[in-house]
Amino acid sequence: MRWILAGLALLAAPWAAAQITVIPSDPHPRTPITLSVLAGCGSITSSAINQGTITLSFVPANACVTLPPSHITIGLLAAGTYTVKVVDVTNPTAPPIVTTTFQVTAPPSVPASDQRWLAALAVLLVLAALFALGRG
């Protein structure tokens, strides 16, 4: 019985530490998005984006070797909420190995709220005032 439990633990171990990390952690529509996926023994073979769902296809390896995380470049996404799921292509009816949700938020649309723009505007106002006073 002990050997059966040990075997089951070994089979479950590759997916126990599965995780998805979104890079950058606070994505905006103007920054490309990369997903770092640690899904156990195997590799990500393809990705598909359908509205708010990003599906990553995972193919398990025959021999379990600990692999570094896969980095998948998604690119630019519109503002909104996205769900990422990693699915085992050899067992399509199984639940996803790992899922996560992240939000792409739009940056402020008013450029004057950026401190650099405010500093440039202040310098221009000072120069315009000096020019106007010098002509008077």
NORMO-V42502 format. One record per pair of residues at least 12 apart in sequence whose C-alpha atoms are under 8 Angstrom apart, sorted by sequence separation. I is the first residue (numbers start at 1). J is the second residue. D is the distance in Angstrom with one decimal. If there is no record, write none. Layout:
i=I j=J d=D
i=I j=J d=D
This chain:
i=22 j=34 d=6.2
i=23 j=35 d=6.1
i=44 j=56 d=6.5
i=45 j=57 d=5.6
i=46 j=58 d=7.8
i=85 j=97 d=7.4
i=86 j=98 d=5.5
i=22 j=35 d=4.9
i=23 j=36 d=7.3
i=44 j=57 d=5.5
i=45 j=58 d=6.1
i=85 j=98 d=5.9
i=86 j=99 d=6.4
i=21 j=35 d=5.8
i=22 j=36 d=6.4
i=44 j=58 d=4.5
i=45 j=59 d=6.8
i=85 j=99 d=4.3
i=20 j=35 d=6.7
i=21 j=36 d=5.0
i=43 j=58 d=5.6
i=44 j=59 d=6.4
i=84 j=99 d=5.4
i=85 j=100 d=6.7
i=20 j=36 d=5.7
i=21 j=37 d=6.5
i=42 j=58 d=6.8
i=43 j=59 d=5.5
i=83 j=99 d=7.0
i=84 j=100 d=5.3
i=20 j=37 d=4.6
i=42 j=59 d=5.5
i=43 j=60 d=6.6
i=83 j=100 d=5.8
i=84 j=101 d=6.1
i=19 j=37 d=6.0
i=20 j=38 d=6.4
i=42 j=60 d=4.0
i=43 j=61 d=7.4
i=83 j=101 d=4.3
i=18 j=37 d=7.6
i=19 j=38 d=5.2
i=39 j=58 d=7.9
i=41 j=60 d=5.8
i=42 j=61 d=4.3
i=82 j=101 d=5.6
i=83 j=102 d=6.6
i=18 j=38 d=5.2
i=19 j=39 d=6.4
i=41 j=61 d=5.5
i=81 j=101 d=7.1
i=82 j=102 d=5.5
i=17 j=38 d=7.5
i=18 j=39 d=4.4
i=81 j=102 d=5.9
i=82 j=103 d=6.1
i=17 j=39 d=7.2
i=18 j=40 d=6.2
i=41 j=63 d=7.7
i=42 j=64 d=7.6
i=81 j=103 d=4.4
i=82 j=104 d=7.8
i=17 j=40 d=7.2
i=41 j=64 d=5.1
i=80 j=103 d=5.7
i=81 j=104 d=6.3
i=15 j=39 d=6.0
i=16 j=40 d=7.9
i=41 j=65 d=5.9
i=79 j=103 d=7.4
i=80 j=104 d=5.3
i=14 j=39 d=7.2
i=15 j=40 d=5.3
i=41 j=66 d=6.1
i=42 j=67 d=7.7
i=79 j=104 d=4.7
i=80 j=105 d=6.6
i=14 j=40 d=4.2
i=15 j=41 d=8.0
i=40 j=66 d=6.9
i=41 j=67 d=6.7
i=44 j=70 d=7.0
i=78 j=104 d=7.0
i=79 j=105 d=5.2
i=13 j=40 d=7.9
i=14 j=41 d=5.7
i=40 j=67 d=7.2
i=43 j=70 d=7.3
i=77 j=104 d=7.3
i=79 j=106 d=5.7
i=52 j=80 d=7.6
i=54 j=82 d=7.1
i=56 j=84 d=7.5
i=58 j=86 d=6.3
i=60 j=88 d=7.3
i=52 j=81 d=6.4
i=53 j=82 d=5.7
i=54 j=83 d=6.1
i=55 j=84 d=5.9
i=56 j=85 d=6.2
i=57 j=86 d=6.0
i=58 j=87 d=5.7
i=59 j=88 d=6.0
i=38 j=68 d=7.1
i=39 j=69 d=7.6
i=52 j=82 d=4.6
i=53 j=83 d=4.8
i=54 j=84 d=4.7
i=55 j=85 d=5.1
i=56 j=86 d=4.7
i=57 j=87 d=5.3
i=58 j=88 d=4.9
i=59 j=89 d=6.0
i=60 j=90 d=7.8
i=38 j=69 d=4.5
i=52 j=83 d=6.2
i=53 j=84 d=5.9
i=54 j=85 d=6.4
i=55 j=86 d=6.0
i=56 j=87 d=6.3
i=57 j=88 d=6.2
i=58 j=89 d=5.9
i=59 j=90 d=6.7
i=37 j=69 d=5.2
i=38 j=70 d=6.5
i=53 j=85 d=7.7
i=55 j=87 d=7.1
i=57 j=89 d=6.0
i=36 j=69 d=5.9
i=37 j=70 d=5.1
i=36 j=70 d=5.6
i=37 j=71 d=6.4
i=35 j=70 d=7.9
i=36 j=71 d=4.6
i=37 j=72 d=7.8
i=35 j=71 d=5.6
i=36 j=72 d=6.5
i=34 j=71 d=6.5
i=35 j=72 d=5.1
i=34 j=72 d=5.5
i=35 j=73 d=6.4
i=34 j=73 d=4.3
i=35 j=74 d=7.2
i=33 j=73 d=6.1
i=34 j=74 d=5.5
i=32 j=73 d=7.6
i=33 j=74 d=5.4
i=34 j=75 d=7.0
i=32 j=74 d=7.0
i=33 j=75 d=5.0
i=32 j=75 d=4.3
i=33 j=76 d=6.2
i=31 j=75 d=7.7
i=32 j=76 d=4.7
i=33 j=77 d=7.6
i=31 j=76 d=6.1
i=32 j=77 d=7.6
i=30 j=76 d=6.5
i=29 j=76 d=5.9
i=39 j=86 d=7.8
i=29 j=77 d=5.4
i=28 j=77 d=7.9
i=29 j=78 d=5.2
i=14 j=64 d=7.8
i=29 j=79 d=5.9
i=28 j=79 d=7.1
i=39 j=97 d=7.3
i=39 j=98 d=7.5
i=29 j=104 d=6.5
i=27 j=103 d=7.3
i=28 j=104 d=5.2
i=29 j=105 d=7.0
i=26 j=103 d=7.8
i=27 j=104 d=5.1
i=28 j=105 d=5.2
i=29 j=106 d=6.1
i=20 j=98 d=7.5
i=26 j=104 d=7.2
i=27 j=105 d=6.6
i=28 j=106 d=5.6
i=29 j=107 d=7.9
i=18 j=97 d=7.2
i=19 j=98 d=6.4
i=20 j=99 d=7.4
i=26 j=105 d=7.7
i=28 j=107 d=6.5
i=18 j=98 d=6.2
i=19 j=99 d=7.9
i=20 j=100 d=6.7
i=22 j=102 d=7.6
i=15 j=97 d=6.7
